[in-house]
Amino acid sequence: MKAAQVVKYGDAVEGIELREVPEPAAPKSGEVLVGVEFSPINFNDLMVVWGIYAWKPELPATMGNEGAGKVIAVGEGVTSVKVGDRVILPFTVRKWQQRVLVPAEELIVAPSDADPQQAAMMAINPVTAALLLDQYVDLQPGDAVVYNAATSGLAQWLAALAGRRGVRTIGLVRRRDDVERVKQGGCEIVAVDDEEIGAVQARLQGLNVRLALDVIGGSSAGRLLHLLSPQGKLVTYGVVSGKPMELPGSLLIWNQLTVEGFFEGHPHVLPKIAPVLRELVKMIGPGGIRQPITATYPIDRVKEAVAHAVKGGKILLSLSEG
C-alpha cells in the first residue's frame, strides 16, 4: 500500500516521498483495520519535516496527525464499531497511509451523515477551539473573546462554539477583503490586524474582553494584548509567524494581564480530547460547522499537495483507492 513518508529533514517538498509500505496485519482481539479516506496536511506536520518541532521521529517516518476513514475489519471482541463505520483516527496513528491498524477503544465513530472531509479535520482545530474556550477563563454570556487568524478553520469553530454560549467574538484578519467573509462565518466584530489599535479599541467600548487567543505571535500577539480588558488572559497556541511575541510590559503590569501557552499534545491535555471530540463530532452533519478547504490531492500527488500547503490554505490528502 502507499504511504507518504519523511525521508529527510529540511525542505518539506524534498523531504516527503510517496513509498510502498507493508500492509497491516489482520486485526487481533480489540483491534480494528481502517481504510483512511482523508488526512489534512497541517502546519504541525510541516514543522516536523522542517525539523523545528519537538518531535523528531527516526526516518523514514509516515506522517499525518489527523484523519478519518472507514472500518474494513474488526478483531475478536470488538463491539464499539462495525465494518462500514466512519471513524476519526487517534493521534497515536500516523495517517498518511492507506490502511491503519487501531485499538478499537481509541476510535471515535462519526455520524452516518457526516462529511468525510470535515471528519478528517476534527481532532485538532475543533478540539483546540473548545479547550481554549473552556480551560482558561470562566466565560459567561456577554463576555467577549478576541483572536487573530480569524479566517482559519479553528477560528470558524471558535466563532460557532462561542456564539452558542452567548460569548461575543472579535476576530483579526490580515486582509480587508476577508472582513465580510469572516462576519458571514459567525464572527461578530472583525478588524484588520494592522488597523490602528485605538480605532479598534473604540469599537470594543463596553465589551468585557476576558480572553485573547494568539496563533501568530510577533506584533499580532501584542495587538491582542491591547484589546484585553483588565485582568484578562492571553493564551498562545502557535507561532505561525515564527517571530517572538511582542508584549508591552506596561500593559501586563497595569492591567494585571496574564499569558499562558496551550499545546494539545501535552500529557495533561490528551485525556480530555476524546470526551470533547465525541460531542463536537455531532456538529458536522448537513448544515453543521464547516472548516474551509483550499484543495484536495490524491496521495499519488503528495509533493504537489505539500508544495501547496507550504504556501498556505487547508490541503487534504485523499488516500482512498480508485
C-alpha positions in Angstrom: 0.0 0.0 0.0 1.0 3.6 -0.4 2.3 6.0 2.3 3.7 9.5 2.4 6.9 9.5 4.5 9.5 11.9 5.7 12.9 10.7 4.3 15.0 13.8 5.3 14.6 16.9 7.4 14.7 20.4 5.8 12.7 21.3 2.7 9.2 19.9 3.1 8.6 19.1 -0.6 12.0 17.4 -1.0 11.8 15.7 2.4 8.5 13.9 1.8 8.2 11.0 -0.6 5.5 8.5 -1.7 6.5 5.0 -0.8 5.2 1.5 -0.8 5.0 0.1 2.7 3.8 -3.3 4.0 0.1 -3.9 4.6 -1.1 -4.0 8.2 -1.7 -7.4 9.7 -5.2 -8.7 10.3 -6.8 -7.2 13.3 -6.2 -9.0 16.6 -8.6 -9.1 19.6 -9.6 -5.5 20.4 -8.2 -4.1 17.1 -9.7 -2.5 14.0 -8.5 -2.2 10.5 -9.4 1.2 8.9 -9.1 2.4 5.4 -8.0 6.0 5.6 -10.2 8.3 3.4 -8.8 11.8 4.0 -6.0 13.3 6.1 -5.0 17.0 6.1 -1.5 18.5 5.8 -1.4 20.5 8.9 1.2 23.2 9.8 2.5 21.0 12.6 3.1 18.2 10.1 5.2 20.6 8.1 7.1 21.8 11.2 8.2 18.2 11.8 9.7 18.0 8.3 11.3 21.4 8.7 13.0 20.0 11.9 11.6 22.7 14.2 9.0 20.6 16.0 9.8 19.0 19.4 9.0 15.5 18.0 11.7 14.2 15.6 10.9 10.6 14.5 13.5 8.2 13.2 13.4 8.3 9.4 11.8 7.2 7.2 8.6 8.1 9.1 5.0 8.1 8.0 3.3 11.4 8.7 -0.3 12.7 9.4 -1.6 14.0 12.7 -5.3 13.9 11.7 -7.6 11.8 9.6 -10.7 9.8 9.2 -11.7 6.6 7.4 -14.0 3.6 7.2 -13.7 0.4 9.2 -12.7 -2.6 6.9 -12.4 -5.3 9.5 -12.7 -5.8 13.3 -10.9 -8.2 15.6 -12.4 -10.6 18.1 -14.4 -9.0 20.9 -14.9 -5.6 19.2 -18.4 -4.3 19.6 -17.9 -0.5 19.7 -17.5 -0.2 16.0 -18.6 -2.3 13.0 -17.5 -2.7 9.4 -18.5 0.3 7.3 -18.5 2.8 10.2 -16.7 6.1 9.5 -14.3 6.8 12.3 -12.0 9.6 13.4 -8.5 8.3 13.9 -6.4 9.0 17.1 -3.2 10.9 17.5 -1.3 7.6 18.1 -1.7 6.6 14.5 0.2 8.2 11.6 -2.5 8.7 8.9 -0.7 9.4 5.6 -1.1 5.8 4.6 -4.0 3.9 3.0 -4.7 1.5 5.8 -4.0 1.5 9.6 -4.5 -0.8 12.5 -6.0 0.9 15.5 -7.1 -0.2 19.0 -10.9 -0.1 18.9 -11.1 1.9 22.2 -9.2 4.8 20.6 -11.7 5.3 17.7 -14.5 7.9 17.6 -17.5 7.0 15.4 -18.7 9.8 13.2 -22.4 10.3 12.4 -23.5 8.4 9.3 -24.3 11.7 7.6 -21.0 13.4 8.5 -18.9 14.9 5.7 -15.8 12.6 5.4 -13.5 15.6 4.7 -14.8 17.5 7.7 -14.5 14.4 9.8 -10.8 14.2 8.8 -10.2 17.6 10.4 -11.9 17.1 13.7 -9.2 16.1 16.1 -7.1 19.3 16.2 -8.9 22.5 15.3 -12.4 21.8 16.8 -11.0 20.2 19.9 -8.4 23.0 20.4 -11.1 25.7 20.0 -13.3 24.0 22.6 -10.5 23.6 25.1 -9.3 27.2 24.6 -12.7 28.5 25.4 -13.2 26.2 28.4 -9.8 25.8 30.2 -8.5 29.2 30.9 -11.3 31.7 31.7 -14.8 31.0 33.0 -16.6 32.8 30.2 -20.1 33.9 30.8 -22.8 35.0 28.3 -22.0 38.6 27.3 -18.2 38.2 27.8 -16.0 38.5 24.8 -13.1 36.6 23.2 -10.7 38.1 20.7 -8.5 36.1 18.4 -6.2 36.5 15.4 -6.0 34.4 12.2 -9.8 34.7 12.0 -10.0 33.2 8.6 -8.7 29.8 9.8 -10.7 26.6 10.3 -10.0 26.8 14.1 -11.5 30.3 14.1 -14.6 29.0 12.4 -15.1 26.7 15.3 -14.3 29.4 17.9 -17.0 31.7 16.4 -19.6 28.9 16.3 -18.9 27.5 19.8 -18.6 30.9 21.4 -21.8 32.0 19.7 -23.7 29.0 21.1 -22.7 30.1 24.6 -23.6 33.7 24.2 -20.0 34.8 24.2 -19.2 37.8 21.9 -16.4 37.2 19.2 -13.8 39.6 17.9 -11.6 38.4 15.0 -8.5 39.9 13.5 -7.7 39.2 9.8 -4.7 40.1 7.6 -6.7 41.5 4.6 -9.6 43.9 4.4 -11.1 41.6 1.7 -11.6 38.9 4.4 -13.7 41.0 6.8 -17.2 40.3 5.3 -16.4 36.6 4.8 -15.4 36.2 8.4 -18.5 38.1 9.6 -20.7 35.7 7.5 -18.9 32.8 9.2 -20.3 34.0 12.5 -17.7 36.3 14.0 -19.4 39.4 15.3 -16.7 42.1 15.1 -13.9 41.8 12.6 -10.9 44.1 12.2 -7.8 44.1 10.1 -4.8 43.1 12.1 -2.7 46.2 11.2 -5.6 48.6 11.8 -4.7 51.5 14.2 -5.2 50.0 17.6 -7.1 53.0 19.0 -9.7 52.7 16.3 -10.2 49.0 17.1 -10.4 49.7 20.9 -13.1 52.3 20.2 -15.2 49.6 18.5 -15.0 47.5 21.6 -16.2 50.0 24.1 -18.4 48.4 26.7 -17.2 44.8 26.0 -15.6 42.7 28.7 -12.9 41.1 26.6 -11.7 38.4 29.1 -9.8 36.1 26.7 -7.4 36.6 23.8 -6.2 33.7 21.6 -2.9 34.0 19.6 -1.6 31.7 17.0 0.6 34.1 15.0 3.0 35.7 17.5 5.0 38.8 16.7 3.2 42.1 16.7 -0.2 40.5 16.3 0.1 39.0 19.8 0.8 42.5 21.1 -2.3 43.9 19.4 -4.4 41.2 21.1 -3.0 42.3 24.5 -4.1 45.9 23.8 -7.6 44.6 23.3 -7.9 42.7 26.5 -9.9 44.1 29.4 -8.1 44.4 32.8 -7.4 41.0 34.4 -7.8 39.3 31.1 -5.8 36.4 29.8 -3.8 35.9 26.6 -3.3 32.2 25.5 -0.9 31.4 22.8 -1.3 28.1 20.9 1.1 28.6 18.0 3.7 30.8 16.4 2.8 30.8 12.7 4.9 33.9 12.0 8.0 32.4 13.6 8.5 35.7 15.5 8.6 36.2 19.2 5.5 37.6 20.8 5.8 41.4 21.2 4.0 42.0 24.5 4.1 45.5 26.1 5.2 45.0 29.7 3.3 48.1 30.9 0.0 46.5 29.9 0.9 43.3 31.7 1.7 45.3 34.8 -1.0 47.9 35.0 -3.9 45.9 33.6 -2.9 42.8 35.6 -3.0 40.6 32.4 -1.6 37.1 32.3 -0.2 34.9 29.5 -0.3 31.2 29.1 0.6 28.6 26.4 -1.5 25.7 25.1 -0.5 22.5 23.3 -2.9 19.8 22.6 -0.2 17.1 22.9 0.7 17.8 26.5 0.1 14.7 28.7 -2.4 16.5 30.9 -4.4 17.6 27.8 -4.6 14.2 26.0 -7.2 12.6 28.2 -9.6 15.5 27.6 -9.6 15.1 23.8 -11.9 12.0 23.3 -14.7 13.3 25.5 -14.7 16.7 23.8 -14.4 15.1 20.4 -17.4 12.8 21.0 -19.6 15.9 21.5 -18.1 18.0 18.7 -18.5 15.3 16.0 -22.3 15.6 16.4 -22.0 19.1 14.8 -20.6 18.1 11.3 -23.7 16.7 9.7 -25.6 18.5 6.9 -25.8 22.2 7.7 -23.2 21.8 10.5 -20.0 23.7 11.2 -17.6 23.7 8.3 -13.8 24.3 8.1 -12.7 25.8 4.8 -10.8 23.5 2.4 -8.5 25.0 -0.2 -7.8 21.9 -2.2 -7.7 18.1 -2.1 -5.0 16.0 -3.7 -4.7 12.2 -4.2 -1.8 10.6 -2.3 0.0 10.0 -5.6 0.4 13.8 -5.9 1.7 14.3 -2.3 4.6 16.5 -3.4 2.2 18.9 -5.2 0.0 18.8 -2.1 2.8 19.7 0.2 4.0 22.5 -2.0 0.5 23.9 -1.9 0.3 23.6 1.8 3.6 25.4 2.3 2.1 28.4 0.5 -1.0 28.4 2.8 -4.5 27.1 2.9 -6.1 23.9 4.1 -4.9 21.0 2.0 -6.3 17.4 2.2 -4.8 14.2 1.0 -7.2 11.6 -0.4 -6.0 8.1 0.4 -8.8 6.0 -0.9 -8.0 3.8 -3.8 -9.7 4.3 -7.2 
